[in-house]
Amino acid sequence: QVQLVESGGGLVQPGGSLRLSCAASGIIFSMYDMGWYRQAPGKQRELVATIRSGGSTNYAGSVKGRFTISRDNAKNTVCLQMNSLKPEDTAVYYCNAYRPFLPNYWGQGTQVTVSS
């Protein structure tokens, strides 16, 4: 059974930082591309950042320079370090595991709220 479990969300003031973690089980983690997506109320889910199995990364333009995605294949975890947070970063953040021709897996999401 595949599980992706996110943690680390919460309430933070503008300009603050949060670190999200996603613990994966039931997959060969090192072979999967991993990603973080987010969905704000009334909006579509959007890509935040991805890290491929080989380690290359990709970021949405709105978070580039502020967010950093990383992975630890020994611990089956992927993290998202979020700095200089803005109110528009408020959303539910989802962890994703992707590998071509195999099912696409999602976590249950963790709420991030940026507000003073």
C-alpha positions in Angstrom: 0.0 0.0 0.0 1.4 3.3 -1.1 1.3 6.2 1.4 2.6 9.7 1.1 2.2 11.6 4.5 2.8 15.3 4.6 3.7 17.3 7.7 5.0 20.7 8.7 2.1 23.0 7.6 0.7 25.7 9.8 0.1 29.4 10.3 3.0 31.7 9.7 3.4 35.5 9.4 4.4 37.1 6.1 8.1 36.9 5.6 8.3 33.8 7.8 9.5 30.3 6.9 8.1 26.7 7.0 9.5 23.4 6.2 7.2 20.7 4.7 8.1 17.1 4.8 6.6 14.1 2.9 7.3 10.6 4.1 6.8 7.9 1.4 6.2 4.2 1.8 5.1 1.4 -0.4 7.2 2.6 -3.4 10.8 2.4 -4.5 11.3 6.0 -3.6 14.6 6.5 -5.4 13.0 5.6 -8.7 10.2 8.2 -8.5 10.1 11.9 -9.4 8.7 13.7 -6.4 6.8 17.0 -6.4 5.0 19.5 -4.3 1.7 21.0 -5.6 -0.7 23.4 -3.9 -4.3 24.3 -4.2 -5.8 27.6 -2.9 -9.5 28.0 -2.3 -11.4 28.4 -5.6 -8.2 27.7 -7.7 -6.8 24.8 -9.6 -4.0 22.7 -8.2 -0.7 24.0 -9.4 2.9 22.8 -9.5 5.2 24.3 -6.9 8.4 22.3 -7.3 9.6 19.0 -8.5 12.8 16.9 -8.0 13.5 14.1 -10.3 14.9 10.8 -9.4 18.3 12.0 -10.6 18.1 15.1 -8.4 17.3 17.8 -10.9 14.8 20.4 -9.7 12.2 22.6 -11.2 10.2 25.5 -9.6 7.2 27.5 -10.4 8.2 31.1 -11.2 6.2 32.4 -8.3 8.4 30.5 -5.8 11.8 30.5 -7.4 14.4 31.9 -5.1 12.2 31.5 -2.1 11.5 27.7 -2.0 13.9 24.8 -2.1 12.9 21.2 -2.7 15.2 18.4 -1.6 15.0 14.6 -1.2 16.7 12.0 1.0 16.5 8.6 -0.6 17.8 6.9 2.5 14.9 8.2 4.5 12.3 8.1 1.7 11.4 11.7 2.3 11.1 14.9 0.2 11.1 18.3 1.8 10.1 21.8 0.8 11.8 24.6 2.5 9.7 27.8 2.2 11.2 31.1 3.0 9.9 34.7 2.6 6.4 33.4 2.6 3.6 35.6 1.2 -0.1 35.6 1.8 -0.6 34.3 -1.7 1.3 31.2 -0.7 -1.7 30.2 1.4 -3.0 26.9 0.2 -3.2 23.2 0.9 0.2 21.7 -0.2 0.3 18.2 -1.6 3.1 15.7 -2.1 3.2 13.8 -5.4 5.1 10.7 -6.6 5.4 10.2 -10.3 6.9 7.6 -12.5 6.0 7.1 -16.2 3.5 4.3 -17.0 2.7 3.8 -13.3 0.0 5.2 -11.1 0.4 8.8 -9.9 0.3 9.0 -6.1 -0.8 11.9 -3.8 -0.7 12.7 -0.2 -3.6 14.0 1.9 -2.3 17.5 1.9 -1.2 19.9 4.6 -2.5 23.4 5.1 -0.2 26.4 4.9 -1.6 29.8 6.0 0.4 33.0 5.7 -1.3 35.8 7.5 -0.6 38.5 10.1 
